[in-house]
């Protein structure tokens, strides 16, 4: 049998969760990201009782996020669509959110459900362990500078002017040079 706490709607528990997080705990950008991730949960399932979020719903949410577009609020073709209208669209792989973003959303929702479990609003955290393994390190995903670009950047006429060596900022000169060989 469910307790009265577990019959509370997701939106109410989200409000309590965000109230419990002080401004000292979160930067404003992080707070916005958390609110957005949790709003996706409501968009997918509706404002259902928190106790009805089970492993099946968690798996469904994750699969929906895998097909979710990046820049949803910026791109006109997605901006005015509901969550479920977007899920019905054929979205190209290049337009989908990255694994890093997917994991960020899953992480925020998992932290929320973990908090909900601790405070007695939920029995389980169906998102625990759902993050996807990223096969390529973020460092390897970035474009590298070509040898020509590095020569241009570290050309003595360019480089010395921008390093502020004359102002005693020796580290601004040496650290980038050391990094080139990392």
N, C-alpha and C positions, 0 to 999 in steps of 0.2 A: 504493500500500500504506500502511496505517495504522501509525503508530508505536505502541509499547506505551502511551505517554502518551495517545493518542487513543482507546484501548480502555477507559479508566477510566470508571466510571459517573459520572453527573451529580452524585450526592450527594457523592462523594469529592472532585470538583473544587470543588464549592460549599464544602466544608469547608476546602480549601486556600485558596480565594479569601477566605473570611472570616478565616482565620488570617493571611493576608497584610495584611488591613486592620487597622491598629492601632486601639485605642480613641481615640487622638488624631485619627484620620482621620474617625471616625464618632461621631455622638451616638447614644445608646442607642435613641431613637425611630427614627432613620434605619436603624440596624442591624436593628431589628425589621421595618421595612418591606422592607428588602432580603431578609431571610430569608423573609418571607411571599411576596414576588414570585417568588423562586427556588423556593420550595416549590410554587407553582402550576405551574411548569414541570415538576416531577417528577409532580405530580398528573395533568397532562394527558398526558404521554408515558410515564410510568413511569420507573424508574431505569435508563434506557438508556445505552449508551456516548455520551459527549459528542460524539464525531465524527459520530454519526448525526443530529444536529440540523442540518438543511439549510434552505434557503429555503422549501421546501414546508411543513415542520413549523413554521417561523417564522410563515408566513402563516396556518396553521391555528391556532396559538396566539393570534395577534392577533384572529382572527375569534371565537374562543371567549371571549376577554376582553371583546370588544365586547358580548357577551350575558351577561356575568357580573353577578350581583346585588351591589349595595352592601350593606354590613352583613351579609355572609354568616354570620358567626359569632354575630351578635346576633339575627337574625330566626329564629324557630322553624321556619318552613317550609323554610329552607335549611341550618340549623345541622348537622343530622345526615346530610346528603346528601353523597355523593362528588362530585367535580368533574364526572364524566361524567353522573351522575344530574341534576345541576343543568343541564348542557348540554342534556339531554333535556326540560327543563321550558320552558313558555311563560312568559317573564319580561317583564312590562310595561316599556315604555321608562322609566317613572318609577322603576322599581326597579333599573335597571341602573347600573353605575358610570359616573361622568362621564368626559368626554374627558380631563380633567386627570389623573384617577386611572389611566385606561388608559395615557396617556403616561408616567406615573410608573412603572408596572409595566414597560412596554416599555423605558424608559430604564434601569432597574435590571438587567433581563435583558440588554440590549445591552451595558452596562458589564461585566457578568460574562463575556459571550461575547468581548468585546474583550480582557479580561484573559486568558481562556483561549487566545485566538489568540496573544497575545504570548508566553505561556509554553509554547506548543506542544501544548496539549490539543485545539485545534480548528484547522481550516484556514480557516474563514470565520466571520464574524459575520452570521448571517442576519437579525438584528434591526436592523442598521444602516439608518437612514433610514426606519424604519417608524412613527415617531411621526405622529400625525394632526394636521393643521393645525386649530387652534381658531379658528372664525370669529368668535366673540364674545369680546372681551377680558374677562378676569376682572373687571376694574373695572366693566364695563357689565352684568355678570351680577348684581351685588349690588343689593339693594333700596336705593333712595335714601330719604333722609329727606324727608318732606313739608315744605312751608313752615311748617305749624303746628307740626310737631315741632321744626324748627330754631328757631322763635321761643321754644318752651318750653325747649329746651336752652340757648339763649343769652340767656334772660331774665336781667336783671342780678341779680335776687334768687337765682337758682339758680347762675348761672355764676360769679360772683365768689367765692361760698362754696367752690366746689370747685377753684379754680385756684391756691390757696395764694400769691396775690400778696403778701399780708402777710408771707410767709416769704421774700420775695425771689426767688420763682420766676416771674419775669416771662414767660419763654418759655411756661409752661403757660397763660398768659392769651392771648398773641398768636398762637401757632402754630395753634390750632384756628380762630381768627377768620380768619386768612389762608387756611386750608384750605377754608373755606366758599366762598371765591371762586375756587377752583382749577377 
